[in-house]
Amino acid sequence: MNTNGPPGIIFGECLIDGFGDVQRLGGAPFNVAQHLHALGVASVFVSRVGRDAPGQRILQHMRDWGMAMDEVTEDTLFPTGRVRVTVDVQQGHRFEILPHQAYDAICAPASVIAPIPWLYHGSLALREDGPSRATWRQLRARAQWRFVDVNLRDPWWNPELLAELIQGSSILKCNVEELEQIIHTCELPPASTLREAMQTVARHFHVQAVLLTRGAAGAAYGDGTNFYETEAVSTVIQDTVGAGDAFAAGWLWSLFRGDAIARRLQRAGELAAAVCALSGAIPDQPGFYQTIMARWVKEE
């Protein structure tokens, strides 16, 4: 894929994750936007924050990192998105996602023209049938290539929305639990193997390829012809928040470099492992990316 032309679009939520007294910047699209910016991939982040202190914190962070901010608008009615995160020893992190947030009212971007070379989006910002969903439909219609990173948080999704956002995507990224939810919710035939399950979803929704994260078991990729599995990259885990977002960004960076599928999986896993070694979903210093990219370029 040629990325020397117009930048791609990253659409969706930016928010504040609350871990008790600790407040961290978050939102899968925001995390991916920072990762790709720091890795040198040109993109436009399309989102919305409230006209409040959390929103100013997000905007200042973007300024500090030199990220494009033209399409992150401010809302005078809704607050900046917030999520309360609770660590559950048995089930991992639990998320209390608040309703009626600024990212539910994302405006159509003024500076984006067709065609859009590539579009990354998740599902959370599409939870309400309102401005954000209308904006996404406009972007989807202009996009030449689409990476869909589903994030099925109850009760913020339904079968009709799920089918619409998956249908015709270029890459569908999900984890094992989400893959099982898609098959069950959409009443697809049960599969006896992981490869068969991925192929079933791809055929039903006319998806070009499925990218599956499996936590400590690694990851898998299937496009109907090719099927690859890879082991997880060893790391010392601080927490796993944002690991999937880092995986998506590593995959996209490697894809845009023209790497083979096996190398993309490796790069994605390495970035995810590096983020797991941090506390939080995104690093505080650019040196994090400089170290990773120096190693990647050296290995080419």
N, C-alpha and C positions, 0 to 999 in steps of 0.2 A: 504494500500500500504506500502510495506517494504522499508524504506529509509536507512537501515543499510548497504546496498551494495554501488555500485558506485554512485557518485553524479549525479543528473539530470543536464540538459542543459537549460540555458536561452539564447536564441538567439535573436539578433536584435540590434537596435540603442542605442547609447548613444550620447548625444548632449548637446548643450547649448541653453536654452530658454532665449530669450531676452525680458524683460518687460521694454521697454524704456532703461533707464540707468542701470537697475538692470539685472544682468546676473545670471541665476540659472542653475544648472545641471539638466538634464532631459532625456527624452526618456523612454517610458513605460517599455521596458525590463530592462533598467538600474535601474529604480525605484524598480521594482519587485526584481531584484537581490540584491539590498541593503536591502530591507525589509526582504527577506528570510534569507539572511546571518545574519542579526542582530537578527532574531528570531530563529536561530540555525539550519536552513535547509541547508544541504550541496548541493552546486550546482556549476557549471562552467559557467561563463558568457562569451559568444562568441560574440565578437564585434570588432570594428575597429575605431580608432581615427586618426586624422591628426598629422603630426609632427609639431605641432604649440603650442602656449600658451594655447588655450582652451583644447587641447588634454592632455597637461601636467597637467592641473588643474584637469581633470577627473581622470587621473592616480594617482595623488597625493591624491585625495580624497579616492580612492580605497585603497591605502597604509594605509592611516590614519585609515580606518575602518577595515583593516585586510582582505580585500576581495581578493580572488584569481584573479591574473592578467595575468596568462600565456597565455590565449587565447584572450586577448585584444591586437591586433596588431596595429602597426603604419603605416600609409600610407604617402608616400613622394609626391604623386601627388594630392590627394584630401584633402580638409580641414576637420577638425572636424565638425560634423553636427551642423547646427544652425537653429533655428526657431524663427521668430519674432512673439511675442504674443501681441495681442491687446485686451483690455477689452471692450466689447460691452455691454452696459447696457441692451439692448433689447434681444440680442442673446447670451450672455455669452462671452466666450473667442473665438477670431478668430486667426487662425494660418496661418502664411506665411512660408511654408516649402520650404527651398532652395534646388535646384537640385544638383546632382553630388557631394555628400558628402562622407566622408570616410566610413560611414556605408553602402553605396551602393557597397562596394568592400570587404566585409568580407570574409576572407580566411577560407578554411576548417581547422578545429582544428587539431593540430598534436598529442595532448595527449588523444583525445577522441577515445575510442574503442567501438565496438558493444558488447552487445546491450546497448542502452541508456535507463535507467529505466523510465525516463519521460523527455519530451521536452516542454518548454514554448516558444511561439513566438507570435509576432503580425503580422501586414501586411505591415507596412511602409517600413521596410528594404527590402521588396521584390518588391518594386515598379518598379525597373529596371530589364530588362532581362539580368543580368550580373552575376558577381561573387557571390554576396550575395544570389541570388536566387538559384544558383547552389549549394552553400554550404548548404542552407536550405534543398534542396532536398536530399542531402546526409544524413543529420541529421534525416530528417523525415523517411527515409528508415530504419534507425537503431533504431528508437524510439519505445518502447513498449507501450507508453501512451503519449497522446499529448493534451496539453491545448492551444487552439487558442484564442487569445485576439484581435479581429479585431479592426482596427482603421482607419475608412474610411474617409480619408482627401482628398477632391478634389484638384487637378486632379490625385492624386497618387494611383488610383486603377481602375480596369476594371472588367467586368463580368467574363472573363475567369480566371483571377488571383483569384478573389474572390471564384469561384467554386473550384479551385484547392486547395487553402489553407484550405477551410472548409471541403472538402470531407474526410470522415472517421475519423474526429477528435474525441477525447474522450470527451472533454469539449469544447464547443463553448461559449465564453463569448462575449456579446455585450450589447449595450444599446437599448432602445426602438426604437430610430430613425434608428439605424443600422439594427435592426431586420426588420423594415419596408422597408429599402433600399434593403435588401437581398431578401425579398419576391417580391418586385416590379421589381428589376433588373433581377432576375432569372425567372420572369414570373410564380411564383407559385400561386396556388389558394388563393384567399383572405380568411382571417379568421375572424370569428365573435367574438372570445375571445382571450385573451392573451395566454391562455394555448393552444388553437388550433393553433395559429400562431407559437408558439415554437415547437409544435409537427410536423407541416407541414415542417418547416425547417429541423428538425432532421431527419424525414423520407426521405426527398428528398436527403439529403447529407450523409445519413448513419452516423449521429452523435449520439453518445451515450447519451449525455445530453446537454441542453442549460442552461446557467447561464446568467440571465438578470439583469442589473442594471437599476434602474428607478428613480435615483436622489432622490428628496424629497419624492417620493412615495414608496421607499424601493427597494426590489429586489425579484426575483423569480427564481425558479429552476424547470426544468422538464426533465424527462428521459424516457418518454413514458409510464411508470407505475406510478411513483411518481410525484406529483406536489406540490410545496411549495411556499408560499408567505410570505414575512416578511416586517415589517414597517422599515422605516429609523430610525437609532439611532439619538437621539436628540443631537445637538452640536451647539456651537457658530461658525459660518462659517467665516473664514478669506478669503479663496478662495477655489475653488473646483478643482484646478489643481492637478492631480495625484490621485484623489479620486478613480477612477476606478482601477488604478494600486495597490493601497493599498487594495482595495476590493479583487482583484485577489490573492494577497499575503496572506491575512488573510484566504481566502478560502483554499488555498493550504496548509498552515500551519495546519489548522484544519483537512483537509483531511488526511494529513500524520500522524496526531495524532490518527486517527481512529475514529473521531467524527461522529455522526449521521448528516444527511443532515441539519436538523433544526439548530443544533449547528454550523455547518460550515457557514451557512448564517448569524448567529448572530455574529460570530467572524469576518467575512469579513466586515460586516456593522460597527462593532466597530472600526476596524482599519481604515476604510475609514473615519469615523466620526472624529477620532483623527487627521488624516492628514488634513481634512478640517478646523480644528481649528488652523492649522499652516499657515504661509505664505510660499508657495512653496510646492513642491511635496514630498520632503523627509526631515526628521528632521536633525538638525545639531548635536544633542547629543545622545549617546547611551541610556541615561536615559529615553528617550521617549519609547523605546522598553522594557526596564527593568520594567517600571511601568505597561505597558500593560500586559506583560507576568506574572508578579507577581499576577495580578488580575485574569488572565485566569487560571493559575494553582491552585489558591486558590478556584476557583469556580468548579473545577472538582470533 
